[in-house]
Amino acid sequence: MIATIQRTVVFEAAHQLPHVCAGHKCGRMHGHSYRVTVRARGVVQTTGDEAGMVVDFARIDAVLRPLDHATLNDHPGLQNPTSEVLAGWVIARLRAGGVPVLDVAVAETDRSEATVRACDVPGDA
């Protein structure tokens, strides 16, 4: 059987965007309550620790946990942590852990969200 799962993780983090124009408010250090939603699709496993699952939600949580109450810019690969870049970063780490990720949506606010499909992220992102 094939299934699609979805996991949403909410965390607090700070960032600044180094490439915005002078005076842009996002050029200053500031924080958000991020909402990251991961969708994965794969075979529901029949044996092992993840029997009955596509992937244990805890594996997705483990990728995002280090970002909680952190400065995103301090993480390798997140020197310019836009929502789009963060989504690609999450995809790369999920892939490295064997998660069959479809896409990742990152919302910084209730009005701003970016979704990146895994098929649009190079394998070495």
N, C-alpha and C positions, 0 to 999 in steps of 0.2 A: 504494500500500500504506500502511496505517496501522499504527503500532507504538507501544508503550508502553515508555519507557526509565526506568531508575532509576539515580540517582547518589547515593552516600553520601560525605559529606565529614566528616572528624574534625578538630577544632581545639580549642585551649585558649583560654579567655577568662575574664575576671572580670566580675562584676556584683553589684549589690545591688538589692533590691526596696524602693522607697521607700514603698509603700502598705501593707505588712504591719503587723500590730499591734506595739505596743511590746514589745521583748524577743524578737521572732521572729528565729531564727538567720539567715534570709535578708535581714534588714534590714541586716546587716553585709556589708561587701565580702568576697567569697569567689570562688573559681574552680571551674570544671568542665572536664572533657573532654567537649565537646559532640559529638554525632553527629547530623548533619542529613542526612536522606534526602529527595531530591526525586524525584517521579515526574512525567513529562511524557508527553503522548500527542499524536501528530500524524502528518502525512503524511511518509513517508520521501522526502526530497528527491532529485531525479534530476539536478540540475545545481548548479553553483556549488561553493563551498568546503565545503559540508556535504552534498554528494551522497552518498547511501547512509545518511544519518542523519536522525533527527527534529531533533536539535540536537547540536552538538558539546559533549561533556561539559566542555570547557574553559570554555565560556560559563557553565555552572553554577558551576564552581570560582571563576571571577572574581568572582561576586557574594559568595561566602563568604570569599574570601581576606582581605579587609580586617578580618575579625573575629578572625583568628588572633592570639593573644597581645595582645588588645586589651581595653579595658574597654567592655563593650557599652553601658553608660549614656551613653558619650561620642558615640555615633552618633545623628544626628537620627532621631527616630521610635522610639528604643529607650530612652527615659527610664525606662520601667518594663519591663525586659526579662525578662518571664516567658517560658516556653517557647512559650506560645500567641502572645504578641505577636511573638516572634522569628520564628515560622513565618509569620505574616501579613506581616511585614516582608520576609522572603525572597520570598514569593509576589509582593508588589508590585514588587520589583526585577526578578524574573525576567520578569514580564509586561511591564515597561517595556522589557526587552531582546528582546521578541518570543518568549520561550520559552512554549510551550503547556503550562503547568504544570497538573497535576491536583491534587496535594497535596504538602504538606511535613510531615515528622515531625521533631520536635526532641527529642532525649534528652539530659538533663543528667547522668543516672546510668544504671546498668544497670536500675534499677527504676522510672524516671520518664520518661515520654515523652508528648508532646502531638502530635496530628496535626490539621492544618487543611486543609480542602478549599478549593481556589482558588475554587470557585463560592460559598463562604460568606464571602469577603473582598470588601468593597466595592471598586470600581474605583479609588478614590482613597486606599486604605489605605497 
